[in-house]
Amino acid sequence: QHALNSGIRRYHVAPVLCQRAKVAMSHFEPNEHINYEKLEKNINIVRKRLDRPLTLSEKIVYGHLDDPAKQEIERGKTYLRLRPDRVAMQDATAQMAMLQFISSGLPKVAVPSTIHCDHLIEAQSGGEKDLRRAKDINQEVYNFLATAGAKYGVGFWKPGSGIIHQIILENYSYPGVMLIGTDSHTPNGGGLGGICIGVGGADAVDVMAGIPWELKCPKVIGVKLTGKLSGWSSPKDVILKVAGILTVKGGTGAIIEYHGPGVDSISCTGMATICNMGAEIGATTSIFPYNARMKKYLGKTGRADIAALADEFQQHLVPDSGCQYDQVIEINLSELKPHINGPFTPDLAHPVSDIGAVAEKEGWPVDIRVGLIGSCTNSSYEDMGRSAAVAKQALAHGLKCKSKFTITPGSEQIRATIERDGYAQILRDVGGLVLANACGPCIGQWDRKDIKKGEKNTIVTSYNRNFTGRNDANPETHAFVTSPEIVTALSIAGTLKFNPETDYLTGADGKKFKLEAPDADELPKLEFDPGQDTYQYPPKDGSGQHVDVSPTSQRLQLLEPFDKWDGKDLEDMLILIKVKGKCTTDHISAAGPWLKFRGHLDNISNNLLIGAINIENGKANSVRNALTQEFGPVPDTARYYKKMGVKWAVIGDENYGEGSSREHAALEPRHLGGRVIITKSFARIHETNLKKQGLLPLTFADPADYNKIHPVDKLSIVGLADFAPGKPLKCIIKHPNGSQETIMLNHTFNESQIEWFQAGSALNRMKELQQKSS
C-alpha cells in the first residue's frame, strides 16, 4: 500500500548506496545498478537480530526484505515481504501476466522486466523452417507481447532468441540477485549464485507493480558435495541422484543450497543444470555459492565488471561458517555414477548400468525411438561439446545414431557458437536434426510423426520432466531423463541395454570399440558468437504505444474481474472430480496444442483437468454430472454447473499441482465456477496461484479423510466468517443417503491472502488499494 501511495516508481539505487562502484545489472539496462550495499545492510540487520550464522539462501532472501528490522522470520512458518530485483516472463505465461498488468491500470513496470519468446515454436522440420512457421502462426500473440512490452517498459526477446533460462544466465542472473520468473525452471539462475524463483503471473504482477512480494520463509536443505566429477558422470547426475533421494515433493517449502569442496569441480552452467531441475523435487529454488567458476562465466559473457564487484562483496555471497541447515544430504562426486530417471516421473532414479535390466523386468520398451538433447536444463556450450565428443568417436568408426536424434540449442548465442566451432555439424553428421532455439519437445511442442498415439515406445532426453504425455501427448511414451552425453551414447546404440562405461559397439568395419568418456571445454576458447540481434529495447516513453487485443480474437482476451466473496459459507458444493493419484499442472491444464490459447482464458478453459484420472471410473476426462447423472468431459461438466449457478470443488491426492508454474491451472477452475480445491498436499507454486485467483486451497487435517469423500457427495465449508490464519475450517460432507459427517481442513493463508479471497482475487485487492490511495 505504501508503494501504491507513493506512486509508480522505477527501481533505482540511490548514489549514497553505491560508494564502491556503479555496475549495471545487465548490458540492456545501463541505468539499473546492482545494489550490494543494500544487500549488505539488510544482512547485517538480520544477522544481529537472529544472532546466528546465516546460510547463503538466508543472506540473499533476507537481504531483499522490505523491512529487515521488523520482519518476523521463522523458517517454514512466517511469510516474508520481499523486494525482488527483476522479473522475467516466457511468452506462454507472459500473455496472462501482461493481461493482468493491463487490468491493474498501472502505467509502467516498477522493476526491470523482460519477455522471452520460447514456448510457442513447434518442432517439426528444423530450426529455420520451424521458426518461420511459428512467427506466422503466432503473429497476433507476438505483436501483443511486443507492443505491451513497449508500452509498459518491458524488454522483449523475439522468437528465436532462445530459452528464457539460458538467456537469463547469459545476461541477467548474477551472484546475489533475487529474480522471479513466470516459469517453474527459473531456479536455473542459481547456477550463478542468485535466488531465482518460479511463480505464477499474478505474483509477477505484484513485483512489476512495486508491491512487496510474499513468500513463506523457506527452510534450507543443504547438499554437501565432496570429491570430484569425472568420466561419464556429469552435473545432471547430481540432481538425478538428489531427485531419487528427496522425491518430487521432498524439497517443498525449502531452498536447496549446495556447498562443500565438490562444488568447485562443477562448471557454472553445470551448476545451473542442477538448480534448474530442483523444480522437480518441489524446491522453492536452488543455489550455489559464488566461486571462481562463476567468475569465469561472467567474464566470458561480457560481465567481468559484475564479477569484480562480486569479489568485493564475496563474504555475503557464500554461507557463513557454522550455519545450520534443516536437513543435510551428502554426495561424494567421485563415487557418483551416471543416472537415468523415469519413466513417467523425474524422481524414479536408476544408474545407467542397471536401466536395461530394470526395463526388461518392468516391460518397458528397451529400443529407443528418439534421443533428444538440449532444453533449458542442458543446452550449454559444455553440454554440446560433450555430446559432440561422443558423436565424433562414433563417426570415426563409421557409425551414426540408430535412434532418431534431435538437438535444441538453448539460445541464439549457443547456436551461433556451436555452429562456428563445429559442434553442430558433428551432431548433424551423426544423424541429428538441429531444432530452433526454443523449448520445443521438452514442453510438448513437438509435431511427432514416427509413432501413432497409443503406441508403446521409449525416448531418452536431457530434459527435466517426463510426466505422462508431456513431450508428445502420447500416454504410452516412456520418457527417460539423463545427461546429454548419455542420451547421445544411447541414441548411437539404440537401446537402453547399452552401458557406455562397460559395453562395446561394433564399427562399420566389424571391429568392436568402446566409447571413451567425453571431455569438452566448459566455455569456448574464443569469445561467444552472439549470433543475430533479437532484443527489442522498450522506449523511454511508451505512453503513446497502442496494444491490440481484438474482441473477436481466439487467442487473446482481456480479463474481467472475478466475483467478490459474498460473505457466506460455501454450502452444498458439488464435486467436479475426485482425482486419483498424481495430478500435475499438465493434468490440470495441458500444454502442447493448448499453448496457443494461453492468452484467452475462456478458450483454454476447455482443457480443464482433462488429463486427471477420475477415481469413480478410472478414466481421464470423464466425470459424472451430478445434475443429469450423465458422464461427460470435465470442462463441459464444469461449464454446466456454472450455467446452473452451482459451485463446485475438486478433491486431490498428494502434491497436487506439481510441475509447471502455469497459473492457468488456477485461473481455469476459478473461471468455470470452482471455489475449493481439497487435497492431501499441494505443490508450492500451484497453492499460491490458487490463492491469487480467489480459490480456497485446503488440505485434510487427517490425510485419511480423503477416503471419506465420494464423487457423489455434497460439501459445505463452514466458518468462513471467522476465516483467520492458522485456524482450521470445517467441512460438512453430505452423503446421498442423507447421512453427514464433519472433517477438519487446514490452510496456509495469512492475513493478506485472506483479503485476496475476500476481494475475489489478488488483482481485485490490488485495485481496491489503488482506489483508496487515489
C-alpha positions in Angstrom: 0.0 0.0 0.0 2.9 2.3 0.8 4.3 1.7 -2.7 0.9 2.5 -4.3 0.5 5.6 -2.2 3.9 6.9 -3.3 3.1 6.3 -7.0 4.7 4.0 -9.5 8.5 4.3 -9.4 11.3 2.8 -11.4 13.6 0.5 -9.4 16.7 2.7 -8.6 19.8 2.8 -6.5 20.5 5.9 -4.5 24.0 7.2 -5.2 24.8 7.1 -1.5 24.3 3.3 -1.5 26.8 2.8 -4.4 30.0 4.2 -2.9 32.3 1.4 -4.2 31.1 1.2 -7.8 28.1 1.6 -10.0 27.8 -1.6 -12.1 24.8 -2.2 -14.3 22.6 -5.2 -13.7 22.8 -6.0 -17.4 24.1 -4.5 -20.7 20.5 -3.9 -21.6 19.7 -1.7 -18.6 22.8 0.5 -18.1 21.0 2.8 -15.6 19.8 0.0 -13.3 22.6 -0.8 -10.9 23.5 -3.8 -8.7 22.8 -2.8 -5.1 25.2 -5.0 -3.0 25.4 -2.2 -0.4 21.8 -2.5 0.5 22.1 -6.3 0.5 24.9 -6.0 2.9 23.0 -3.5 5.1 19.9 -5.8 5.3 22.0 -8.9 6.0 23.8 -7.2 8.9 20.4 -6.1 10.4 19.0 -9.6 10.2 22.2 -11.3 11.5 22.2 -9.0 14.5 18.5 -9.8 15.2 18.9 -13.6 14.8 22.3 -13.7 16.4 23.5 -16.8 14.5 25.4 -17.6 11.3 23.3 -17.4 8.1 23.1 -19.8 5.2 23.7 -18.3 1.7 20.0 -18.7 0.9 19.1 -16.7 4.0 21.6 -14.0 3.2 20.1 -13.3 -0.2 16.4 -13.8 0.8 16.7 -11.7 4.0 18.9 -9.2 2.1 15.8 -8.4 0.0 13.4 -7.9 2.8 11.1 -4.9 2.6 11.6 -4.2 6.3 14.5 -6.2 7.7 14.3 -4.6 11.1 10.7 -5.6 11.8 10.0 -8.6 9.6 9.1 -11.7 11.6 11.4 -14.5 10.5 10.9 -18.2 11.2 11.8 -20.8 8.6 8.9 -22.7 7.3 6.2 -20.6 9.1 6.2 -16.8 8.6 5.5 -15.0 5.4 8.2 -12.7 4.2 7.6 -9.4 2.3 10.4 -9.1 -0.3 11.6 -6.7 -2.9 13.0 -8.8 -5.9 15.4 -7.1 -8.3 13.7 -8.1 -11.5 11.0 -10.1 -13.3 11.3 -12.5 -16.3 8.4 -14.0 -18.3 8.2 -16.6 -21.0 5.8 -16.0 -23.8 3.2 -18.6 -22.8 2.8 -17.2 -19.3 3.6 -13.6 -20.2 0.3 -13.3 -22.1 -1.7 -13.7 -18.9 0.7 -11.8 -16.8 0.6 -8.8 -19.1 -3.2 -9.0 -19.4 -3.3 -8.9 -15.6 -0.9 -6.0 -15.5 -3.0 -4.1 -18.1 -6.1 -4.8 -15.9 -4.3 -3.3 -12.9 -4.4 0.1 -14.6 -0.7 0.9 -13.8 1.3 2.9 -16.4 4.7 1.2 -16.2 6.6 -1.6 -14.5 8.4 -0.7 -11.3 11.3 -3.1 -11.7 13.4 -4.2 -14.8 11.3 -6.9 -16.6 11.6 -9.0 -19.7 9.5 -11.2 -22.0 11.1 -14.2 -23.8 9.5 -15.9 -26.8 10.5 -19.5 -26.4 7.3 -21.7 -25.8 5.3 -21.2 -29.0 7.7 -22.7 -31.5 6.7 -26.2 -32.5 9.5 -28.7 -33.5 8.7 -30.1 -36.9 11.2 -29.7 -39.7 14.3 -28.0 -38.2 15.3 -24.6 -36.8 14.8 -22.1 -39.6 11.6 -23.6 -41.0 10.0 -24.1 -37.6 10.9 -20.5 -36.6 9.3 -19.0 -39.8 6.2 -21.1 -39.3 5.9 -20.0 -35.6 6.3 -16.3 -36.5 3.5 -16.7 -39.0 1.1 -18.7 -36.8 1.7 -16.7 -33.6 2.0 -13.2 -35.2 -1.0 -11.9 -33.2 0.5 -13.0 -29.9 4.0 -11.8 -30.6 2.6 -8.5 -31.7 0.6 -8.2 -28.4 3.7 -9.1 -26.3 6.0 -6.7 -28.2 3.6 -3.7 -28.0 2.7 -4.4 -24.4 6.4 -4.6 -23.6 7.0 -1.3 -25.3 4.0 0.4 -23.6 4.8 -0.8 -20.1 8.6 -0.7 -20.2 9.4 -4.4 -20.6 12.3 -5.7 -22.7 11.3 -8.1 -25.4 13.3 -11.1 -26.6 12.0 -12.0 -30.1 11.2 -15.6 -31.1 14.4 -17.4 -32.0 16.4 -15.6 -29.2 16.4 -18.8 -27.1 15.0 -20.3 -23.9 14.2 -17.9 -21.1 16.5 -19.5 -18.6 19.5 -19.7 -20.8 19.0 -16.0 -21.8 18.8 -15.1 -18.1 22.0 -17.0 -17.3 23.8 -15.3 -20.1 22.5 -11.7 -19.4 20.6 -11.2 -16.2 21.4 -13.6 -13.4 24.3 -12.6 -11.1 25.5 -13.5 -7.6 23.1 -12.2 -5.0 20.3 -11.3 -7.4 16.7 -12.0 -6.4 14.7 -12.7 -9.6 11.2 -14.1 -10.1 10.1 -15.7 -13.3 6.8 -17.0 -14.6 8.3 -20.4 -15.3 9.0 -23.2 -12.8 12.6 -23.6 -14.0 13.6 -20.1 -13.2 15.9 -21.6 -10.4 18.3 -22.2 -13.3 19.8 -18.8 -12.4 21.0 -20.3 -9.1 23.9 -21.6 -11.1 25.2 -18.0 -11.0 24.6 -17.6 -7.3 21.2 -15.9 -7.5 17.9 -16.6 -5.7 15.7 -17.2 -8.8 12.2 -18.3 -8.0 9.4 -19.6 -10.3 6.0 -18.0 -9.8 2.6 -17.5 -11.4 1.8 -14.4 -13.4 -0.1 -12.7 -10.6 3.0 -12.8 -8.4 4.9 -11.2 -11.2 2.3 -8.5 -11.5 2.8 -7.7 -7.8 6.5 -7.2 -8.3 6.0 -5.3 -11.5 3.6 -3.1 -9.7 6.1 -2.2 -7.0 4.3 -4.1 -4.2 6.2 -6.2 -1.8 6.1 -9.9 -2.8 5.1 -12.5 -0.3 6.9 -15.8 0.2 6.7 -18.3 3.0 10.1 -18.2 4.8 11.8 -21.2 3.2 13.5 -23.9 5.0 17.1 -24.7 3.8 18.2 -28.1 2.8 22.0 -28.4 2.5 23.5 -30.7 -0.1 27.2 -31.2 0.7 29.3 -32.1 -2.3 32.6 -33.8 -1.8 35.0 -35.4 -4.3 35.2 -34.5 -7.9 33.2 -35.4 -11.1 35.0 -37.5 -13.6 34.4 -39.8 -16.5 30.8 -40.2 -17.7 29.4 -38.6 -14.6 28.0 -35.1 -15.1 26.3 -32.3 -13.2 22.9 -33.8 -14.4 23.7 -36.9 -12.3 23.9 -34.8 -9.2 20.3 -33.7 -9.4 19.1 -37.0 -10.7 20.6 -38.6 -7.6 19.1 -35.9 -5.4 15.7 -36.3 -7.0 15.8 -40.0 -6.2 16.6 -39.2 -2.6 14.1 -36.4 -2.0 11.3 -37.4 -4.4 9.1 -35.0 -6.3 7.8 -33.3 -3.1 10.8 -33.6 -0.8 12.0 -30.1 -1.4 8.6 -28.4 -1.0 8.9 -25.2 1.0 12.7 -25.3 1.0 15.7 -23.9 -0.8 18.3 -26.4 -1.8 21.7 -25.0 -1.0 24.8 -26.8 -2.5 28.0 -26.4 -0.6 31.2 -28.2 0.2 34.6 -28.8 -1.6 33.0 -30.7 -4.5 31.3 -27.5 -5.8 34.5 -26.2 -7.4 34.6 -29.3 -9.7 31.4 -28.2 -11.4 31.2 -25.6 -14.2 28.9 -22.6 -13.8 26.5 -24.0 -16.5 26.7 -27.4 -14.7 25.6 -25.7 -11.5 22.7 -24.1 -13.5 21.7 -27.6 -14.7 21.5 -28.8 -11.1 19.5 -25.8 -9.9 17.2 -26.0 -12.9 15.9 -29.4 -12.2 15.5 -28.7 -8.5 11.9 -27.7 -9.6 11.3 -31.5 -10.0 11.7 -32.0 -6.2 9.3 -29.2 -5.4 12.1 -26.9 -4.1 11.4 -23.1 -3.9 14.7 -22.7 -5.6 18.3 -23.9 -5.5 21.6 -22.1 -5.2 25.4 -22.4 -5.3 27.9 -20.2 -3.6 29.9 -17.6 -5.6 33.2 -19.1 -6.8 35.8 -19.0 -9.5 33.7 -20.9 -12.0 31.0 -18.3 -11.8 33.6 -15.5 -12.1 34.9 -17.2 -15.3 31.5 -17.5 -16.8 30.7 -13.9 -16.0 33.9 -12.8 -17.7 33.2 -14.9 -20.8 29.7 -13.5 -21.1 30.9 -9.9 -21.0 30.2 -9.2 -17.3 33.7 -9.0 -15.8 32.6 -5.8 -14.0 29.9 -7.8 -12.1 32.5 -10.4 -11.2 34.9 -7.7 -9.9 32.1 -6.2 -7.8 31.0 -9.7 -6.5 34.6 -10.3 -5.4 34.4 -7.2 -3.2 31.2 -8.5 -1.5 32.1 -12.2 -1.6 31.5 -12.7 2.1 27.8 -12.0 1.5 27.7 -14.4 -1.5 28.8 -17.5 0.4 27.3 -19.2 3.5 28.6 -18.3 7.0 30.8 -20.8 8.7 28.8 -22.8 11.2 25.4 -22.1 9.6 22.7 -24.7 10.2 20.6 -26.5 7.6 17.2 -28.1 8.2 18.4 -31.2 6.5 21.7 -32.2 5.1 22.4 -34.7 2.2 26.0 -35.6 1.3 27.1 -36.8 -2.1 30.6 -37.9 -3.0 31.0 -36.9 -6.6 34.0 -39.2 -7.0 31.6 -42.2 -6.4 28.6 -40.8 -8.4 27.6 -42.9 -11.4 25.7 -41.8 -14.5 22.0 -41.9 -13.8 18.8 -42.1 -15.9 15.4 -41.3 -14.3 12.0 -42.4 -15.3 9.6 -43.2 -16.9 6.6 -41.0 -16.1 8.2 -39.3 -13.1 11.5 -37.5 -12.7 12.4 -39.0 -9.3 12.5 -42.6 -10.3 16.3 -42.9 -10.3 18.4 -45.7 -11.8 22.1 -46.0 -12.5 22.6 -46.2 -16.3 24.3 -49.6 -15.7 21.0 -51.0 -14.3 18.4 -49.5 -16.6 18.4 -52.1 -19.3 17.7 -55.0 -16.8 15.1 -52.9 -15.0 13.3 -52.0 -18.2 13.1 -55.7 -19.3 11.8 -56.7 -15.9 9.1 -53.9 -15.9 8.1 -54.4 -19.5 9.3 -51.0 -20.7 10.4 -50.9 -24.3 14.2 -51.1 -24.5 14.6 -50.0 -28.1 15.0 -46.2 -28.2 12.9 -44.4 -30.8 14.2 -40.9 -30.3 17.1 -39.3 -28.3 16.7 -35.5 -27.6 19.4 -33.2 -26.2 19.2 -29.5 -25.3 16.4 -27.7 -23.4 16.8 -25.1 -20.7 18.4 -27.8 -18.4 21.2 -29.0 -20.7 22.0 -26.8 -23.7 25.2 -25.1 -22.6 28.4 -24.9 -24.7 29.9 -27.6 -22.4 26.8 -29.9 -22.9 27.0 -29.6 -26.7 30.8 -30.2 -26.6 30.5 -33.4 -24.5 27.8 -34.7 -26.8 29.8 -33.9 -29.9 32.8 -35.7 -28.3 30.7 -38.8 -28.1 29.3 -38.4 -31.6 32.8 -37.8 -33.0 34.0 -41.2 -31.8 31.1 -43.0 -33.4 31.7 -41.2 -36.7 35.4 -42.2 -36.6 34.2 -45.9 -36.6 31.6 -45.3 -39.3 28.5 -45.2 -37.1 25.5 -43.0 -36.9 22.6 -42.9 -34.4 20.3 -45.9 -34.6 17.6 -43.8 -32.9 16.3 -40.5 -34.3 18.3 -37.7 -32.7 17.4 -34.0 -32.1 19.4 -31.1 -30.8 17.9 -28.0 -29.2 20.3 -25.0 -28.7 19.4 -23.0 -25.6 20.0 -19.6 -27.1 21.0 -17.8 -30.3 24.4 -17.3 -28.7 24.8 -21.0 -28.1 23.5 -21.9 -31.6 25.9 -19.4 -33.3 28.9 -20.5 -31.2 28.4 -24.3 -31.7 28.0 -23.6 -35.5 31.2 -21.7 -35.6 33.1 -24.2 -33.5 31.9 -27.3 -35.5 29.8 -29.0 -32.8 26.6 -28.6 -34.6 27.9 -30.2 -37.8 29.3 -33.1 -35.9 25.9 -33.7 -34.3 24.3 -33.4 -37.7 26.7 -35.9 -39.2 25.9 -38.5 -36.6 22.2 -38.2 -37.6 21.0 -35.2 -35.6 18.4 -32.6 -36.5 19.1 -29.1 -35.1 15.9 -27.5 -33.9 15.0 -23.9 -33.2 16.4 -22.1 -30.2 13.3 -22.8 -28.1 11.6 -25.2 -25.7 10.2 -27.5 -28.4 9.6 -31.1 -27.4 10.5 -30.5 -23.8 7.2 -28.8 -23.2 5.2 -30.8 -25.8 5.8 -28.5 -28.8 6.7 -31.5 -31.0 4.9 -32.5 -34.1 6.0 -36.1 -33.8 5.4 -38.3 -36.8 7.3 -41.5 -36.2 4.6 -43.1 -34.0 0.9 -43.2 -33.5 -0.9 -42.1 -30.3 -1.2 -45.1 -28.1 1.9 -46.8 -29.5 4.2 -48.0 -26.7 7.7 -46.6 -27.2 10.8 -45.2 -25.4 12.6 -41.9 -25.7 15.6 -40.6 -23.8 16.1 -36.9 -23.2 18.4 -34.4 -21.5 15.2 -32.5 -20.4 13.8 -32.1 -16.9 10.3 -33.6 -16.9 8.9 -36.8 -18.2 5.3 -36.8 -16.9 2.9 -39.0 -18.9 2.3 -37.5 -22.4 4.3 -34.4 -21.7 6.7 -34.5 -24.6 4.4 -35.8 -27.4 0.9 -36.2 -25.9 1.2 -40.0 -26.2 0.5 -41.6 -22.8 2.4 -44.7 -23.9 5.7 -42.9 -24.5 8.1 -44.0 -21.8 10.4 -40.9 -21.4 13.7 -41.1 -19.5 15.8 -38.2 -18.3 19.6 -38.2 -18.3 22.6 -36.2 -19.4 23.2 -35.1 -23.0 26.3 -37.3 -23.4 24.4 -40.4 -22.2 21.5 -39.5 -24.5 23.9 -39.3 -27.4 25.6 -42.6 -26.5 22.2 -44.4 -26.1 21.0 -42.9 -29.3 24.0 -44.3 -31.1 23.4 -47.8 -29.6 19.7 -47.5 -30.0 18.9 -49.4 -26.8 18.5 -48.9 -23.0 20.6 -52.0 -22.6 23.8 -50.2 -23.5 26.1 -49.0 -20.8 28.8 -46.8 -22.3 31.1 -47.3 -19.3 31.5 -51.0 -19.9 29.8 -52.1 -23.2 31.3 -52.2 -26.7 29.9 -51.0 -30.1 30.6 -52.6 -33.4 32.1 -50.3 -36.0 31.4 -50.3 -39.7 34.5 -52.4 -40.2 33.2 -55.1 -37.9 35.6 -54.3 -35.1 34.4 -53.7 -31.6 35.3 -50.5 -29.8 34.3 -48.8 -26.5 33.4 -45.1 -26.3 35.8 -43.1 -24.2 34.3 -40.8 -21.5 33.7 -37.4 -23.2 35.8 -34.3 -22.5 35.0 -30.8 -23.6 35.7 -27.2 -22.8 33.2 -25.6 -20.3 33.5 -22.3 -22.3 34.6 -21.5 -25.8 38.3 -20.7 -26.3 37.2 -17.7 -28.4 34.6 -15.3 -27.3 30.9 -16.4 -27.6 29.4 -15.6 -31.0 26.3 -13.6 -30.1 24.6 -14.5 -33.4 21.6 -12.4 -34.6 20.4 -9.4 -32.6 17.0 -10.4 -31.3 16.3 -8.0 -28.5 13.8 -5.1 -28.5 14.5 -2.3 -26.0 11.5 -0.7 -24.5 11.3 3.0 -25.4 11.9 5.6 -22.8 8.3 6.8 -23.1 5.8 4.1 -24.1 2.7 6.1 -23.2 1.8 6.6 -26.9 2.1 2.9 -27.7 -1.1 1.1 -28.7 -1.7 -2.5 -27.6 -4.0 -4.5 -29.8 -6.5 -7.1 -28.3 -9.3 -7.8 -30.8 -12.7 -8.5 -29.2 -13.1 -11.4 -31.7 -9.7 -12.9 -31.2 -9.5 -16.6 -30.5 -6.1 -16.3 -28.8 -6.2 -13.1 -26.7 -9.0 -12.0 -24.3 -9.0 -9.0 -22.0 -9.8 -10.1 -18.4 -12.9 -9.4 -16.4 -12.6 -9.2 -12.6 -13.6 -12.4 -10.7 -16.7 -12.0 -8.4 -16.1 -11.0 -4.9 -16.8 -13.3 -2.0 -20.4 -12.9 -0.8 -19.6 -13.2 2.9 -21.3 -16.6 3.3 -20.2 -20.1 3.8 -19.8 -22.3 0.7 -22.7 -24.6 1.0 -23.7 -27.8 -0.9 -20.9 -27.7 -3.4 -20.8 -30.5 -6.0 -17.6 -32.4 -6.6 -16.5 -31.9 -10.1 -13.9 -34.7 -9.9 -12.1 -36.7 -7.2 -8.7 -37.1 -8.6 -6.8 -40.4 -8.2 -3.0 -40.3 -7.9 -0.6 -37.9 -9.5 -2.1 -34.7 -10.7 0.4 -32.2 -12.1 -0.3 -28.9 -13.8 0.0 -30.7 -17.1 -3.0 -32.8 -15.9 -4.9 -29.7 -14.8 -4.1 -27.5 -17.8 -2.4 -29.4 -20.6 0.3 -27.7 -22.8 1.2 -28.8 -26.3 -1.6 -27.8 -28.7 -3.3 -25.8 -25.9 -0.4 -23.3 -25.7 -2.0 -21.2 -28.4 -4.8 -20.3 -26.1 -2.7 -19.1 -23.1 -3.9 -15.5 -23.7 -7.6 -16.5 -23.9 -8.9 -17.7 -20.6 -12.3 -18.9 -21.9 -10.8 -20.9 -24.7 -8.0 -22.5 -22.7 -10.5 -23.5 -20.0 -11.7 -26.2 -22.4 -8.7 -28.2 -21.2 -9.5 -28.1 -17.5 -8.4 -31.3 -15.8 -8.7 -33.3 -19.0 -5.6 -35.3 -18.0 -6.7 -36.1 -14.4 -7.8 -39.6 -13.5 -11.4 -39.8 -12.1 -11.4 -42.2 -9.1 -15.0 -43.1 -9.9 -14.3 -44.8 -13.2 -10.5 -44.8 -13.6 -10.8 -42.7 -16.7 -9.4 -39.3 -17.8 -11.8 -36.6 -18.9 -14.9 -38.5 -17.9 -16.9 -37.4 -14.9 -20.5 -37.8 -13.7 -22.7 -34.7 -14.0 -24.4 -34.8 -10.6 -27.4 -32.8 -12.0 -28.1 -35.0 -15.1 -26.3 -38.3 -13.9 -24.6 -38.5 -17.4 -20.9 -38.9 -17.8 -19.1 -36.3 -19.9 -15.9 -34.2 -20.3 -14.6 -32.4 -17.2 -14.7 -28.8 -18.8 -18.2 -29.4 -20.2 -19.5 -30.5 -16.8 -17.9 -27.5 -15.1 -19.5 -25.2 -17.6 -22.9 -26.8 -17.0 -22.6 -26.3 -13.2 -21.6 -22.7 -13.8 -24.5 -22.1 -16.1 -26.8 -23.6 -13.4 -25.3 -21.4 -10.7 -23.8 -24.3 -8.8 -20.5 -24.0 -7.0 -18.1 -26.9 -7.2 -15.0 -28.4 -5.6 -12.1 -30.7 -6.6 -10.7 -33.4 -4.4 -7.0 -34.2 -5.0 -4.2 -36.5 -3.8 -0.6 -35.9 -2.7 1.5 -32.9 -4.1 -1.4 -31.7 -6.2 -0.3 -29.2 -8.9 3.4 -30.3 -9.1 5.3 -29.3 -12.2 5.0 -26.2 -14.2 4.2 -22.8 -12.7 1.3 -22.3 -15.1 -1.3 -20.2 -13.4 -3.9 -21.2 -16.0 -4.3 -24.3 -13.8 -5.7 -21.9 -11.1 -7.4 -19.4 -13.5 -9.4 -22.1 -15.3 -11.2 -23.6 -12.3 -12.0 -20.1 -11.0 -13.3 -19.0 -14.4 -15.6 -22.1 -14.6 -17.1 -21.7 -11.2 -14.8 -23.7 -8.9 -14.4 -22.5 -5.3 -12.4 -25.0 -3.3 -9.6 -27.5 -4.0 -9.1 -30.0 -1.2 -6.1 -32.3 -1.2 -3.7 -34.3 0.9 -0.9 -31.7 0.0 -0.1 -29.0 -2.6 2.9 -28.1 -4.6 4.1 -24.6 -3.6 3.6 -22.6 -6.7 0.2 -24.0 -7.5 -1.1 -23.4 -4.0 -0.1 -19.8 -4.3 -1.6 -19.5 -7.7 -4.9 -20.8 -6.4 -4.9 -18.2 -3.6 -4.1 -15.4 -6.0 -7.2 -16.2 -8.0 -9.6 -16.2 -5.1 -9.9 -20.0 -4.7 -9.5 -21.9 -1.4 -6.7 -24.5 -1.4 -7.3 -26.6 1.7 -5.7 -29.8 3.0 -7.1 -32.6 5.0 -6.1 -32.3 8.7 -6.1 -36.1 8.6 -5.0 -37.3 5.1 -7.1 -40.5 5.6 -10.2 -38.2 5.3 -9.5 -38.3 1.6 -11.3 -41.7 1.6 -14.4 -40.3 3.3 -15.4 -38.1 0.4 -17.1 -39.7 -2.6 -17.7 -38.1 -6.0 -21.5 -38.1 -5.4 -21.3 -36.2 -2.1 -22.0 -32.6 -1.5 -19.6 -30.4 0.5 -20.0 -27.3 2.7 -17.1 -25.2 4.0 -18.3 -23.5 7.2 -16.6 -20.9 9.4 -15.5 -18.5 6.6 -16.9 -15.5 8.5 -14.2 -16.2 11.1 -11.5 -17.2 8.5 -8.2 -16.5 10.1 -4.5 -17.5 9.8 -3.8 -20.9 11.5 -7.5 -21.6 12.2 -8.8 -24.8 10.6 -12.0 -24.8 8.6 -14.8 -27.3 9.0 -16.1 -29.4 6.0 -19.5 -31.0 6.3 -19.8 -34.0 3.9 -23.4 -34.8 2.9 -23.8 -38.3 1.5 -26.6 -39.2 -0.9 -28.3 -41.4 1.7 -28.8 -38.3 3.9 -26.1 -39.0 6.4 -23.5 -36.4 7.3 -20.0 -36.3 8.8 -17.6 -33.4 9.6 -13.9 -33.3 8.9 -11.3 -30.6 9.6 -9.4 -28.8 6.8 -6.1 -26.9 7.2 -4.9 -24.0 5.2 -1.8 -21.8 5.0 -3.5 -18.4 4.4 -2.0 -15.3 6.1 -4.0 -12.1 6.6 -3.3 -10.5 3.3 -4.1 -13.8 1.4 -7.4 -13.9 3.2 -8.0 -10.5 1.8 -7.3 -11.8 -1.7 -10.0 -14.5 -1.1 -12.5 -11.9 0.2 -11.8 -9.5 -2.7 -12.2 -12.3 -5.2 -8.6 -12.3 -6.3 -5.2 -10.7 -5.5 -5.7 -8.4 -8.5 -9.0 -7.3 -7.3 -7.4 -6.5 -3.9 -4.6 -4.5 -5.6 -7.2 -2.4 -7.5 -9.1 -1.8 -4.2 -5.9 -0.4 -2.7 -5.3 1.7 -5.7 -8.7 3.2 -5.4 -8.1 4.0 -1.8 -4.8 5.6 -2.4 -6.2 7.8 -5.2 
